Amino acid sequence: MATKLHFWNDGDASVGIGRNDAVVELNLDGYNEAETADNLALAKEVLSKAFVEIWDNDKAHVSVSKELDHPNALSTTNRPARS
């Protein structure tokens, strides 16, 4: 089963910089629960740093799809676009 990681930043409307978002899908079939957790943690860390560089911004937020499905996960104003 594939896991989607949603990355986004809020931009800075005061200087005309819009928000950015991206979705990366990881296929983690064949890994046990501990390996999957380790792989997700590493992917979040490494890809967040990459998107900070790509977007030339100080922060990239990240959530896994199932985290976003939780009703109290994030306020609707700070949620990434869903794909």
Contacts in CASP RR format, 6 or more apart in sequence:
PFRMAT RR
TARGET T0000
AUTHOR 0000-0000-0000
METHOD contacts of the structure
MODEL  1
MATKLHFWNDGDASVGIGRNDAVVELNLDGYNEAETADNLALAKEVLSKA
FVEIWDNDKAHVSVSKELDHPNALSTTNRPARS
1 27 0 8 1.000
1 28 0 8 1.000
1 29 0 8 1.000
2 25 0 8 1.000
2 26 0 8 1.000
2 27 0 8 1.000
2 28 0 8 1.000
3 25 0 8 1.000
3 26 0 8 1.000
3 28 0 8 1.000
3 36 0 8 1.000
3 40 0 8 1.000
3 64 0 8 1.000
3 65 0 8 1.000
4 23 0 8 1.000
4 24 0 8 1.000
4 25 0 8 1.000
4 26 0 8 1.000
4 64 0 8 1.000
4 65 0 8 1.000
4 83 0 8 1.000
5 23 0 8 1.000
5 24 0 8 1.000
5 25 0 8 1.000
5 26 0 8 1.000
5 40 0 8 1.000
5 43 0 8 1.000
5 44 0 8 1.000
5 47 0 8 1.000
5 62 0 8 1.000
5 63 0 8 1.000
5 64 0 8 1.000
5 65 0 8 1.000
6 21 0 8 1.000
6 22 0 8 1.000
6 23 0 8 1.000
6 62 0 8 1.000
6 63 0 8 1.000
6 64 0 8 1.000
6 65 0 8 1.000
6 68 0 8 1.000
6 80 0 8 1.000
6 82 0 8 1.000
7 21 0 8 1.000
7 22 0 8 1.000
7 23 0 8 1.000
7 24 0 8 1.000
7 47 0 8 1.000
7 48 0 8 1.000
7 51 0 8 1.000
7 60 0 8 1.000
7 61 0 8 1.000
7 62 0 8 1.000
7 80 0 8 1.000
8 19 0 8 1.000
8 20 0 8 1.000
8 21 0 8 1.000
8 22 0 8 1.000
8 60 0 8 1.000
8 61 0 8 1.000
8 80 0 8 1.000
8 81 0 8 1.000
9 19 0 8 1.000
9 20 0 8 1.000
9 21 0 8 1.000
9 51 0 8 1.000
9 55 0 8 1.000
9 57 0 8 1.000
9 59 0 8 1.000
9 60 0 8 1.000
9 61 0 8 1.000
10 19 0 8 1.000
10 59 0 8 1.000
10 61 0 8 1.000
10 78 0 8 1.000
11 17 0 8 1.000
11 18 0 8 1.000
11 19 0 8 1.000
11 20 0 8 1.000
11 57 0 8 1.000
12 18 0 8 1.000
17 57 0 8 1.000
20 51 0 8 1.000
20 55 0 8 1.000
20 57 0 8 1.000
21 80 0 8 1.000
21 81 0 8 1.000
22 51 0 8 1.000
23 80 0 8 1.000
23 83 0 8 1.000
24 43 0 8 1.000
24 47 0 8 1.000
26 39 0 8 1.000
26 40 0 8 1.000
26 43 0 8 1.000
28 35 0 8 1.000
28 36 0 8 1.000
28 39 0 8 1.000
28 40 0 8 1.000
31 39 0 8 1.000
40 64 0 8 1.000
44 62 0 8 1.000
47 62 0 8 1.000
48 60 0 8 1.000
48 62 0 8 1.000
49 60 0 8 1.000
51 60 0 8 1.000
52 58 0 8 1.000
52 59 0 8 1.000
52 60 0 8 1.000
61 78 0 8 1.000
61 80 0 8 1.000
63 73 0 8 1.000
63 74 0 8 1.000
63 80 0 8 1.000
67 73 0 8 1.000
68 74 0 8 1.000
68 79 0 8 1.000
68 80 0 8 1.000
68 82 0 8 1.000
73 79 0 8 1.000
END
